[in-house]
Amino acid sequence: MDTPLETDAYDAVRHTAPRALATEAVHAGRDDLARQGLHAPPIDLSTTYPSYDSRGEAARIDAFATTGAEPDGPPVYGRLGNPTVARFETALARLEGTEAAVAFASGMAALSAVLLVRASMGLRHVVAVRPLYGCSDHLLTAGLLGSEVTWTDPAGIAEALRADTGLVMVESPANPTLAELDLRAVAHACGSVPLLADNTFATPVLQRPAEQGARLVLHSATKYLGGHGDVMAGVVACDEEFAGRLRQVRFATGGVLHPLAGYLLLRGLSTLPVRVRAASANAAELARRLAADPRVTRVHYPRIGGAMIAFEVEGDPHEVIAGVRLITPAVSLGSVDTLIQHPASISHRIVDADDRRGAGVSDRLLRLSVGLEDVEDLWADLDRALQRPGRGAGNCATSHSAPAAASRP
Ligand SMILES: *Cc1c(COP(=O)(O)O)cnc(C)c1O
């Protein structure tokens, strides 16, 4: 019953009508399912694929080695590409508004692949703006992949570019301070050098950096895209040319995403807009209450919104971490449940203390990833944790005793 004509007509309707983000989130990467008589996406766990046509396979491998385009026809080997992971890549590219996306085993594997692509072209110099996620900062500062970094502020980017600059890297809102920058202006300052925007915090629901001129959009998919704290992954959304090079590096270095993770991420994307909007509404309310609280000295909440809050406390931040009960004291973010951590101790511990403080990550800063719980329950937990009497300011620069427990209105 599936004549070629019907298939063409079906695909034309499926692919031409412009679709809103909420629609893409539940349909992208699944366009072929109904035609196959399926509803849930199949999970393909094959590591290899039989073929009686080794001449044909040779030609497809040659094509991959030339362009990095996904091989036509049946897959060849798991490190070259996997159909379940490809569904997630297709869906994320649609959400970010790019031609392609390439998935990796973690956010750090994704960033590593980008650096290797540029280094393999002799472009080892990176210009970057702090703060970045602690391990991204570390990877660049330590030069683990042979890159050399120049740290600058957004206004200094154009001047920092050199003939061998292969990449400009920024985060907005940044981890952990939630500092924002004007991506359009930054992209302009980059000229022909690719701009990589880490969009982990904003997600495509709040911001689509490619529309503002970023050539590469990176996600730690471990965070909001997965959304349930049970899958590690990274992904780069970009044009097809760069995607080809990323696939070639992934093939050669092996940082592939497992198909089960690909399945979970595709499922995660379908609720991404709903989760991000609901968690953001909670976060906006908590940010408002924290800003009005005398025990809190600073609150950072992005103009574009989102579900992340950074705040500094008058008392000992370690006591707040020790005091939460409903909220989970743990690194990472973007899950359905609320997490809190102390960046100077955990997520940004690996960054040199002076560099960290210089980037605005004070020793009193706490980072809250707001989830989907009832906002009153979350506030009650935070309120109780903030009331814990400090045992002094711990390793903080200045010593304060925590103020007496304030009676709440
Ligand atoms: C967590 C994180 C990363 C690293 O991602 P992993 O999946 O942990 O490797 C990169 N960037 C940002 C902004 C992050 O929060």
The ligand as a Gaussian input file, in Angstrom:
#p B3LYP/6-31G(d) Opt

LIG

0 1
 C       27.739000      20.243000      32.381000
 C       28.175000      21.245000      31.381000
 C       29.107000      20.921000      30.382000
 C       29.781000      19.561000      30.317000
 O       28.857000      18.582000      29.962000
 P       28.987000      17.018000      30.395000
 O       27.788000      16.416000      29.755000
 O       29.016000      16.979000      31.871000
 O       30.267000      16.535000      29.806000
 C       29.411000      21.888000      29.439000
 N       28.844000      23.113000      29.497000
 C       27.969000      23.456000      30.448000
 C       27.394000      24.833000      30.452000
 C       27.609000      22.543000      31.419000
 O       26.744000      22.911000      32.382000

